[in-house]
Amino acid sequence: MTGGRSLLADALGGQRRLISLSTLLICGHQAGEAAVPFLIGVIIDRAVDGGVDGLFRWLGVLAAVYVGLSYSYRYGERSGERAAEQAAHDLRLRVTGRVLHERGGAEADRLPGALVSIATSDAARVGAVAIAVASGVAAVVGLALAAILLLAISVPLGLVVLLGTPPLLLLTRLFGKPLEERSETEQEHGAHASGIAADLVDGLRVVKGLRAETAAVARYRQRSRSALAATVRAARAEAAYQGLVLMLSGVFLAVVAVIGGLLALDGQISVGQLISSLGLAQFLVGPMSTFGWVGADIAQGRASARRIAAVLDTPAAVPDGAASPVTPVRGGLALRGVDSPPLRGIDLEIAPGELVGIVATDPAEAAELVRLLGRLHDPAAGVIELDGVALATLAPDDLRAVVLAVEHQTDLFDDSVRAAVSLAGRARPASVDAAVAAADADEVAHGLPDGLDTVLDDRARSLSGGQRQRIALARALAGEPPVLVVHDPTTAVDAATEARIAGRLRSMRAGHTTILVTTSPALLAVTDRVIVVHDGTVRTDGTHGDLVAEDDTYRETVLA
Amino acid sequence: MTTESTTLLPIATGRRTLTQLRALVRPRRSRLAGALALLIAGTTAGLVVPPLLGHLVDLATGGGSAGDVVLTGVGLVAAAVVEAALAGFGVALLAQVGEGVLADLRERFVSSALHLPLEQVERAGTGDLTSRVTNDVAVIAEAARSAVPEFTRAALTIVLTLAGMAVLDWRFLVAALIAVPVQAHTVRWYARRAVPLYARQRVAVAAQQHHLLATIDGAPTIRAFRIADAHRDRVATRSRQAVDLLLRGVALQTRFYARLHVAEFAGLAAVLGTGFFLVRGDLVSIGTATAAALYFHGLFGPVNVALALVDDAQAAASGLDRLVGVADLTPPVRQRAVAGDGPDAVVVRGLDFAYRPDRPVLHDVDLTIARGERVALVGSSGAGKTTLAKVIAGVHRPTGGSVVVPAGEVALITQEVHVFAGPLVDDLRLARPDATDDEVSAALDTVDALGWVRQLPDGLDTEVGAGGYVLTAAQAQQLAFARLILADPPMAILDEATAEAGSAGARLLERVATAALAGRTALVVAHRLTQAVSADRVVVLEAGRIVEVGTHRDLIARGGPYATLWRAWSDQRARH
């Protein structure tokens, strides 16, 4: 378990050197900023009782302070941002790593968009805590320094500022919090409008296909107007909050000014000191407003850290395993009493090297079977064995090195066709060529501008369904897995091509266990044997020809 | 495929954007004037503070009374309250104007985007449109919400402060203006470097986002094929690139501020020096010199805000150009000839079509479809079936020949299924906004979907689509057919509408499609030849030409290309 708190500590702990450096430098910057109003008082004081050389000496000091504050700001800010970005980058990769982890589970119950937002926005917010910490510490230092300078000028004035600041901060927070919260919910409302617009654009072809443009625009206008009302309310709350802060700091300045004025009138402080203290009181507004956003950023960072931790802590979909597959792999599979809804008590056996078709009358049963063989999850009851070793005792990645189970819904990524098929270079070039030919993907490549080296963008959406399926099938074949399970790989391919593919698939897989989960007669025709799954359990098996001849349900399912 | 997508949607010129903005602001100009008046009054109230503080200093040096000091304090409090109140109302009013303009603009954008000719969308891809409607709108919204009010207040403060300094003594203004050339040069220096850098940043961040989404979306595939390391590396590379560019941006910003520090120091030293000599020459009181110094010190914040917003303004401006570019498009007038009440729904004569001139796709296609007839289009992959369907649907314009279709009467249902986010019933009502609940239920019943829809958590009102209840591909297809029934067009074109459901699902959808097409003229791109068997007529396409037309029975008897296709199809089914 990671937990939000320890994740935040971890992420920042990894950047502690940069954060310390940044804190130190930004403190220096704050000190410089506090010194400037103080020096203004000193210099104006020279006009009353100093010489020209005094003026230039103090302007020299001012210049030195500027050099100091400028450089400390420059490098303090840079190291703070570097810490933030690096922490975010590391978290991004941890989230990606968790999602891709062999044991899975992280993407359950989460939309891909939500995970992306956790890996980007939430990671960035956790990183931003690094800057908030540095700025917060520096604000404290600036405040302390201003207090010390004020105390040095006059103890009562210093005390007023020191004692007055905390209640002022509290007051700002007290008034600000409800306003801020309200403004945030209203803003979310506003963001919804852009989500709706994006959704309509995504479904543009559907809208245009039905000529429903006017209806869609009318609906969007309605949402946009209610979003507008919400954001205007949010803006009002925000403006009220800003006005409040402005007023409180103005009143505070007035109090300091009056007390300082009375002290100066009394002769307890000089005019220069009065000007310095007025300047310092004005300076204090800066660090105080820093507390406002630092608090908010840290709170946001915490919430984001919790969200990230929740992803990292998601229980794995399947337990790890310590056993190893039998080597060399023979490729015999057995399912005994396997329960996993909608499958109920499946018993079947597949011999090493067999080419088997599995026909399920319900597509959901077929999909579940493929998921079980790829160990996306384990069955509720029963056991699945590979060469006599239970799948649940194998590490998922070790299993997948031997059994490749490809779901019907399989993704292509933005890369060249060759890179996709060669599995990032893992497949032998010769088998890549053979697989491309077997899946009839060479014909697809032929129609592309750079053949196999054409880069597919936007996840190959510019290709037709059949073209995508043929490339995906080539990819499944190229790695020459000892056991291959494919689910309806050619639904969008025309009959003649499908028959061609079926024949080549058979010869390319000769000697290797292959399971075709499909109802396509073209594919089933080349199998050694077909197992029929009906109502969640194995109903019968036999050759495709025998089943067509003898089994009515089979005929109905396969030969519509 | 290669990307040439980004340039295909128009981007407005800066001048055009400005004109458009002005037109959008016009109906709100009295509110805008009110907001500015409030902000000017508020800022002026705030600018009373330094002279009051100066007055305090004069009281201290010139032996004023304690009562005078307290009275000055009361003035300070009053100034703070007035400034806060006026600024608060002003900012709220200004944001109202900005948000209103933004809402108008995004509505016009969505309207134009939805009216874009499908051909243009096909070529440009929807990615660009989506990014405009999300990223660009977000950037502009951020600007409208905070940058515009902040900038307005900062700019007013700067101008009015400088005026205040001139009122104290014109020489203070001259001294303060020493900083201006440095600042002007700094902004130019910065904009030159920042604009291209931020453009690269946006591209890098978008690429990172895109890869993350593809990787996360494809996690099951990546796990199955054990290519996680390669994908992790790609995400890491993209993330690293984005981080490096972001840090370069930070470095540039800090150098920007370092230059502004120089300007600050030069101006402050000049104002202080001026005060020093003016006080010694008895030309101004020490209180006035104090007020001038505090004025100038008070400028640091607003100047930094105003100049730092230069790049926000840049980003917002380029976003605006992209929004206005699309919003400005006038919906094209449909130029299809309207067929009368003749018996033929579709008449295609001598049709040629090519996506690229060197690669013709369709040659000399002649096809007539009678009203109420159901025609199946068959042929092997790549024969041009989809292209012909799209040309008839009006997505593509013919390169040669003519297509006559009744205007506005053809619905096109493609393999791209999309479920709109929101209540399921709203999704269906897109097709017919005034449909009653009974009509919606009847349509769902016709496509065999009423059963499972009733089982959903909230029935017809269940939130579906992105962020809602996830429907299967087959269910989404059923919804697509239900929409077709509600839209009730006299003619429908179906392309691959049943292809992605897997073969068992495909049969269910075939049944559903038949129900949805009842009573309509239909052109069905048939991937499964069972769709051809039940059609009134079969059209066989090969290499972009129609090679055979006839009923299933006639074509089988003829023993031509269709018979060959049929044999391949049915052999797998019937032999053994």
Interface residues (C-beta under 8 A of the other chain):
Chain A: V36 P37 I40 I43 I44 R46 A47 V48 L55 L59 L62 A63 Y66 L69 S70 Y71 Y73 R74 Y75 E77 R78 E81 R82 E85 Q86 A88 H89 R92 L93 T96 G97 V99 L100 H101 E102 G104 A106 E107 L111 P112 G113 L115 V116 A119 T120 G190 A191 A193 S194 G195 I196 A197 A198 D199 L200 V201 D202 G203 L204 R205 V206 V207 K208 G209 L210 R211 A212 E213 A215 A216 V217 A218 R219 Y220 R221 S224 R225 A227 L228 T231 V232 A235 R236 E238 A239 A240 Q242 G243 L244 L246 M247 S249 G250 V251 L253 A254 V255 A257 V258 G260 G261 L262 A264 L265 V271 L274 I275 L278 G279 Q282 A360 T361 D362 P363 A366 G374 L376 P396 D397 R400 A401 L404 A405 V406 E407 H408 Q409 T410 D411 F413 D414 L423 A424 R426 E443 G447 L448 P449 T454 V455 L456 D457 D458 R459 S462 L463 S464 G465 G466 Q467 R475 G479 H487 D488 T491 A492 V493 D494 A495 A496 T497 A499 T518 T519 S520 P521 A522 L524 A525 T543 H544 G545 D546 V548 A549 T557 V558 L559 A560
Chain B: M1 T2 T3 G46 V49 L52 L53 L56 V57 L59 A60 T61 G63 G64 S65 A66 V69 V70 T72 G73 L76 V77 A79 A80 V81 E83 A84 A85 A87 G88 F89 V91 A92 A95 Q96 E99 G100 A103 R106 E107 F109 V110 S111 A113 L114 H115 L116 L118 V121 G125 T126 G127 L129 T130 V133 T134 V137 A138 A141 R145 P149 Q208 Q209 H210 H211 L212 L213 A214 T215 I216 D217 G218 A219 P220 T221 I222 R223 A224 F225 R226 I227 A228 D229 A230 H231 R232 V235 A236 S239 R240 V243 L246 L247 V250 A251 Q253 T254 R255 Y257 A258 H261 V262 E264 F265 L268 A269 L272 G273 G275 F276 V279 R280 I286 A289 T290 A293 L294 H297 G298 G379 S380 S381 G382 T386 A393 G408 A411 L412 I413 T414 Q415 E416 V417 H418 V419 F420 A421 G422 D426 R429 L430 A431 R432 P433 G465 A466 G467 A473 A474 A480 R483 L484 A487 P489 E496 A499 E500 A501 G502 S503 A504 G505 A506 R507 E510 H527 R528 L529 T530 T564 L565 A568 W569 D571 Q572 R573 A574 R575 H576
